[in-house]
Amino acid sequence: MDALIADLIGLLDDKRVLFEKEHLLTYGFDGTAALSGEAGCVVFPHTADEVSRVVKYASARKLPIVTRGSGTGLSGGSVPLNNCIVLCLVQMDRVLELDEKNLTVLAESGAVTLSIAELADAAGLLYPPDPGSMKISTIGGNVAENSGGLRGLKYGVTRDYVMGMEVVLANGEIVWFGSKCVKDVAGYSMKDVFIGSEGTLGIITKVLLKLVPKPPAKRTMLATFSQMDAAADTVSAIIAAKIIPCTLEFLDKITIKCVEEFARIGLPLDAEAILLIETDGHPAAVEDEAARMAEIAKQCGAVSVIVAQTADEAARLATARRSAFSALARVSPTTILEDATVPRSELADMIRFIQQVAAKHNLRIGTFGHMGDGNLHPTFLTNEKDADEMERVEKAMREIFDYAIKLGGTITGEHGVGLAKKAFLPRAIGEGSLDAMRQLKRALDPGNILNPGKIFDL
């Protein structure tokens, strides 16, 4: 280890290599509860060339590398293997170019997502993906995990906005995939191979992103329901009416109570479900869609529909959803935020099943999420020091994921697989798909040094 540290300091400098045990503790975790590891050292490159040097050094010695941004991931993707090199990209944080003629932005992987969104906003443009951690998550991590967000129903996820990227391969070679061209079908779409690959195929060092014109108007409303099925019916009816809101979010009764205790925004504690609905676009279209969606919600049994009249009121209503995780995290020592996705038509069934599983295993589970695209977040309020309860949590998780698959869904809509969901992946995608992924991993990383053991085992 002493020789390794000396060599890495020689490649970078002594201020950008951490190896003292007390300094490494922070890098043993990401945002996933109950998962941790121990890094051998942490390095902070400033350029792709420095990343390349470290990777070439590690490749020659078969040393594992775990790439890391801000560590906000929720599947254990950046949890280190014992004695690995943690390659932390947070100091590669520059936004290099805003191209208003081509509606693109070029940024280093360590750039914080919110800084990109704010730069676009100042130019009258919009970067649509808005993961819940965007105030601190890095764009490289968003791409590596293919992050979603509240605007996913209308605008899609991170993958839909990546036009190009710079990647350091497992042999240290620096390559560029993609271009600023709206149409580009020259060869394989290699950038798409690396989106969502969770650091197992290459290290993303720069990202070229597509921007869109900023919508001139937006309307926000909050609909409350005394029955879960009525909320699900409202979602289906809105889509059937050929309206695609930019936000169509859901909170269950447990989450409503926790949010109200946390944020004090006047939510009805007797409601079974709440929908946060937002529409954006041309002012006339926004007013028409908002009125139609409010009417649809009432027809489907909404107890009340509050339409924000000012920007401050809209922000207050949006707090009901955006503070959900923070509110739930206050309740118990350990908060395990999961995600599972089902077809929209199966939402009510899936939510009822989660409630039944919670009762069966004597657990407290708050559920919220992106009801418009079928992505739910069952959130376990538990204590990782209670071995018996954690065993019940594991059983409940397996039942929830199995049922999601049975309904035609999947085990993750935006958090990724990492370590947390590796055991569930074979059933979710099948052995044929899993074998194809293994072949790709072997081709691009024959030494298995990049985030080994994540997603699947070789």
N, C-alpha and C positions, 0 to 999 in steps of 0.2 A: 504493500500500500504506500509506503514512503516513496518508493521509486515511481509509482504511478502519479502521486501528487507532484513530485519534482518535475516529471515529464510534462504534466498538464500546465504547470506554472510556466514552464519553458515555452509551451505553445501559446499561452495567453499572458497572464502576469499574476503575481501573488494576490492582488486585490480582487481577482475574478475567479478564484478557485476557493471554495469552502470545503474544509475537511474536519474542523473541530466538531466533536460530537454534539455539543450544545447548539451549534449553528445549523446542524443538519436536521434537527427535530422538526422544524417547520416544513421541511420538504419530504417528510415521511407520510404525509396525508394529502388528499385532495378534498373535494366537498362531499365525498361519500362517507356516510356514517359507518362505523365498525370495521373499516378497512385501513390498514397502515402497513408500512414497510420501513426499511432503513437504507438510506443511500450511503454509498461509499464516499462520494464527494459530489459537489454541485459546481458546475462551470457556467459562466455567463459570457457567451460570445457576443461580439458587436457586429459581425459581418458574416455573410454566407461563406466567405473564404475561411474564417475562423471555425465555423461549424464544420466545414469540410476537413480541416486539419484534425479536429478532434475525432471525427468519424473515421478518417483513415487510420489514425492511431488506434482507435478501439477495434476496428475491423481486423487489423494486422494481429491483434492479440486476443481476438474473440471475446472482447469485453462488452457486456450488455449496456445499452444506452436507453434511458427513458426520457423522452422530451416532455417539457413542461412549460406552461404559460403562467397564468395566475393561480392555477390549482383549483378552479371552481367546478371541475367536472363532477358528475354524479354517478359514475359507473366504475370508479377506481382506475380509470385509464392512465392517470399519471402517478399512481401509487408506485413507489420504487421497489425494485427487486433488491434483495440484500446485496450490498456492496457494488451496486451498479453505478455508472456515471449518470447523474441527472443533468441533462442539458437544458438549462432554463433560458428562455428567449425573451424575457421581459425587458431586457436592456436594448433589444432590437425593436424599438417602439416608434419609429418615425413614419409619418404619413408623407410619402415621397412626392405624390403628384395628384392634383385634382384636375382632370381634363374635362372641361365643360363642353367642349366641342364633340367629344365622343361619349360623354356621360359615364366616365369611369374614374375610379380612384385607385391608386397604387399605394400599398402600405406594407411595412415590414410585419412579420408575424406577431411581434410583441405589442403592436399598437392596440390600445384598448378600444373595444367595439364602440363605446359611446363617443369617443373622440372622432371616429370616422363618421358616425351618424350626425354629430354636431357640425362637423365641417361641411358635410353635404347639405344640411339644413340651412346653414349660413349662405349657401350658394343657390338657395331655392330648389334644392334637390332632396331626394329621399333615399336612404339606404334602408330598405324595408325590414330585413331580419332583426328581431328584437328579443333575443333570449333574456330570460329573467335576470341573468347575471351580467347584463351588458355594461353596467357601470364599472365593472372590474375585469370581466373576461377579456381575453385577447382574441384578435381576429384569426390568428393561426389555430388556436384551440377550437374556435367556432367552425373553421373549415375541417379540421381533423375529426371533429365529432358530428359534422353536418347539423349544426344546431338549428332549432326551430324558434318559436316565439309566438306571441299573441296575434301577430298579423299573418300567420301562416295560411289561414283559410283563403284569403284573397291574394296574397303576394308570394306564397311559397316559403321555402326554407333557404338556408345558406347556399346549398348547391345551385339554386336557381340564379345566383348573383355572382358566381365565380366565373370569370372569363379567362383567367390565366394564373399561373403560379410558378415560382421558382422553388425547386426541390433539391435537397442534397440526398443523393441515393446512398445505399448501405456501403458502397465502395468509396464514398467520398466525392463522387462526381457531382458537379453542379449542373442542373438541366433546367430548361424553361419549357412549360407546356401551355398552349393556348395563345390568344392574341386579343387585340382590341376589336377585331372584326366581328360584326354581328353574326355573319355567316362564316363558318370555318369548319370544313369537314375533311381536311387534309390528314388522312391517316386515322389511327385510333384516337379516341378522345381520352388521352392519358390523364388529363387533369381530373377527370371524373373518377379515375381509379383511386386517386389519393384523397378525394373528398370522402370523409367518413371512415378513413382507414385507421384512425386512432393512433397514428404514429408508428404503425407496424411495417409500413412499406417504404417510407422516406420521411425526411424532415423538411417541412414547409417553411421557407424563410421569407418569401414575399408573396403577396396575393394581389391580383388585379380584379377589382370588383365592379359590377355594373350598378349604376344609379338610375333612378327614374325621376321624372318631374314630381315635385311636391304637390300633393292634392291641395287645391285652394280652400276647401271647406271640409269640416268634419262634424258629425253629431254623435253624442254619447247618450246612452240610456241604460237604465237598470230596471229589469223586470223581476218581480218576486212571485213565487209559486208555492202553493200549499201541497202540491203533489209533484213528485219527480217526473212522472210520465208526461205531465203537462209541459214541463220545461223541455223535455226531449221532443215532444210533438211540435213545440214552437220552432225548434231548430230545423226539423224536417220541413215544416210548412214554409219557413223563410227561404230555404234552398229551393223548394218546389215552386215558389213564386218567382224563381229566377233572380233572386237578390243574393249577392255575395258580399256580405259585410266584411269590413277589414278585421273586425274583432267579434268573436262570438264565444264568450267564456262562461264558465260554470263554477259555482260553489255549492257544496252540499251543506247540510244543517250544522254539522260539527265545525266546518270551516267558517261558516257565517258567524257562529258564536265566538270563535277564536279571533276572527278579524275585528268584530265589533268591540271585543274587550281590549284589543290592541290599538285600533285606530279611532274608535268612537266617532263613526260617521253616520250613525243612525240607521243601521241595518235592522230589519225586523227579525227578532230572535225566534219567532214562531214559524218562519218560512222553512219549507222543506228544501227549496232550491232557489238560487238567484242566477240570472243571466246578465252579464255585462255585454252590451251590444254597441258596436261603433260602425258607422259608415262614413266613407270619405270619397271625395271627387268633386265634380262641378257643383256649385251651390244649389242649383235647381234640382239636380238629381239627388243630392244628399237630403234635401228637405222632403222630396217625394219618397225616397226609400225609408227615411226615418219614420214618417207618418204611416207608411204601409206596414213596417215591422212592428210598430207600437200597436196597430190594429190587429195584426196577426197574433201577437202575444196575448192580447185581451180575448180574442176569439178562442184561443187554445186554453184559456183558464187562468191567465195571470191575475193575481190578486191586485197588483198595482204595477204601473209603468211610469217611471220618472224619467223625463227627458231633460237633459242639462240645457240650461239657457245661456250659460256663460262658460268661458274657458276654465275659470276657477271651479265651477260646479262640476264640469266634466272631469277635471283632475281629481276632485273629491270622489266621484263615483268610480273612476278607474282605480282608485286606491283599494277598493273592495277586492279586486282581483290581484293587483300587483303586489299587495302586502300579504297575500295568502300564506306563502311559505314562511315569511318572517313571523307572522302571527301564530302559526302552528308550532314553530320551533321554540316558542316560549313555554309550551305546555309541559313537556317532558324532557328528561336529560338527553335523550337521543331521538332525533327526528330522521327517519329514513324516507326520502322522497323518491318514489318509484314512478315509472311511466309504462303504460300499456295502451295500445291503440286498437280500436275495433271499427268496423263500418258504422257510419252514423246511425243506421237503422237499428243497430244493436246496443246503442248507448244506454238506454233505460235498463235493459236486461243486465248489462255489465255492471252498472252502478248498484243495482239491487243485489247482484251476486257479491260484490265487494262488501256490502253491508251485512249480508248473511255470513260471509267468511269471518268478518270482525266479531260477530256475535258467537259464532261457533268456537272460535279460538280465544274468546275473552280478550279481545284486543281493541284498542281505540285507533280507528283509521279515519282520517279526514280526506275527502276526495274533492279535488278541483281540477280544472284543466281546460283544454281547448275543445269545447264541445262541438264547434263547427267543423273540425277535422277529425273528430273521434278520438283524440289523444287525451287520456285521463291520467291524473297523477294521484293514485292512492298513497297517502302519506301516513306512515306508521309512527304513532306517538308512543315511544317505548323507552327502555333503559338497557343499554348494551351490557351493563354489569349484571343484569338479571338473566342468568343462563336459561332458566326455564321459559321465561317470556320470549327470549330471542329464538329458542327452538320453535315456539309457536309462531313467531313472525316468519321464520323460514318456511314452515309448512303452509302458512297463509299465502305467502308470495308465490310458491309453486302452484297452489290451487288457482290463484288469480291469473297467472300467466298461462296455465293450461286452459283455463276457460276462455281467455282472450283468443288463443289459437283456435279453440273449438268454434268460436263465433266468426272465424275468418280474419282474425286480427293478428297482431304481432307483439313481441315482447318489449319493444322499445320504439317510440316514435321520434325521440330527439335526444335522449341521454346517452345512447351508445351501449355497447356490450361490456367492454373492459374486462374487469374481474368479476363484477357484481352479477352479470347475467350470462357468463360463459357457460354455465351448466345448463341453461335453458335454450341455448342457441341451436343445438342439433335438432330438437323437435320443431323449432320455429321455422327453420329453413330447409331441413332435410339433408341427408348425408351427401347427396350429389352436389348441392351448392357448397356445402362445407368443404368437400374434397377439392372443388375448383378454387376456392379461396386459399386452401393450403398450397396448391400448385402455384398460384400467383405469388404467395409469400415466399416460397422456396426460390422462385425465379428472380425476384427482386432483392431478396435478402437471404442468400444461400447460407450465410453464417448464423442466421437467426439472432442478430444482435440488437435489432430495433424493437423495443418494447416487447420482448419475448414473453410468452405466456398470457398475453392479453387477447381477447376475443375467442381464441381457440388455442389448443396445444398442437404442436407438430408431432 
